[in-house]
Amino acid sequence: KKRRRKRAYARLVLDSCLRKGLFFCSAGVEQDENASLPSKLLLFGFGFFILISVSAYVANLAAFLTLSTTDSVSSMEGAVAAGMTICAHPAVK
């Protein structure tokens, strides 16, 4: 009986944590209160994956936008004079 009570409390704690996590990962949109535990775990995992993906994208974009490039040229003659590699279609030769 004691073991069964522990499992019930553990399930309640897990359910509460998943409810709060889903609320956080879904930008405050309420989810179905009567959803099963596997459904809540799946939604939480998907929400966490989206959160990490968007964070990585924004961090990469910020890093790209803060780069300072000094190798810019304004004409083809400048690129040839600097000895840069120019990609072009073979018919352009």
C-alpha positions in Angstrom: 0.0 0.0 0.0 2.9 2.4 0.8 4.6 1.6 -2.5 1.3 2.3 -4.4 1.0 5.7 -2.6 4.6 6.6 -3.6 3.9 5.8 -7.2 0.7 7.9 -7.1 2.6 10.9 -5.7 5.4 10.4 -8.2 2.9 10.4 -11.0 1.3 13.5 -9.7 4.6 15.3 -9.5 5.6 14.2 -13.0 2.2 15.3 -14.3 2.5 18.7 -12.7 6.1 19.2 -14.0 5.0 18.2 -17.5 2.0 20.6 -17.3 4.2 23.5 -16.3 6.9 22.5 -18.9 4.3 22.3 -21.7 2.9 25.7 -20.7 6.4 27.2 -20.9 7.4 25.5 -24.2 4.1 26.2 -25.9 4.3 30.0 -25.3 1.6 30.0 -22.7 -1.1 28.1 -24.7 -3.1 25.9 -22.5 -3.0 22.2 -23.4 -5.6 19.4 -22.8 -5.8 18.7 -19.1 -7.1 15.2 -19.7 -4.3 14.1 -22.0 -2.5 10.9 -21.2 1.1 10.8 -19.8 2.7 9.6 -23.1 0.9 12.4 -25.0 2.2 14.9 -22.5 5.8 13.5 -22.7 5.6 13.7 -26.5 4.4 17.2 -26.5 7.0 18.3 -24.0 9.8 16.7 -26.0 8.6 18.3 -29.2 8.3 21.7 -27.5 11.8 21.4 -26.0 13.2 20.4 -29.4 11.6 23.5 -31.0 12.9 25.7 -28.2 16.5 24.4 -28.7 16.3 24.6 -32.5 15.1 28.2 -32.5 17.7 29.2 -29.9 20.5 27.7 -32.0 19.2 29.4 -35.1 19.1 32.8 -33.4 22.6 32.3 -31.9 24.0 31.4 -35.3 22.3 34.3 -37.0 23.6 36.7 -34.3 27.1 35.3 -34.8 26.9 35.7 -38.6 25.5 39.3 -38.4 28.3 40.4 -36.0 31.2 39.3 -38.3 33.2 42.0 -39.7 34.3 41.3 -43.3 37.3 43.2 -44.7 37.7 41.1 -47.9 35.0 43.0 -49.8 35.5 44.1 -53.4 33.3 46.3 -55.5 34.2 45.2 -59.0 35.5 42.3 -61.0 38.8 44.1 -61.7 39.3 44.5 -57.9 38.7 40.7 -57.4 41.1 39.8 -60.2 43.7 42.3 -58.8 43.4 40.7 -55.3 43.8 37.2 -56.7 40.4 36.0 -55.4 38.8 32.9 -56.8 35.9 33.7 -59.0 33.2 31.0 -59.6 31.5 31.3 -63.0 29.8 29.2 -65.6 32.4 27.6 -68.0 30.7 29.3 -71.0 31.8 32.7 -69.6 35.5 32.1 -70.4 
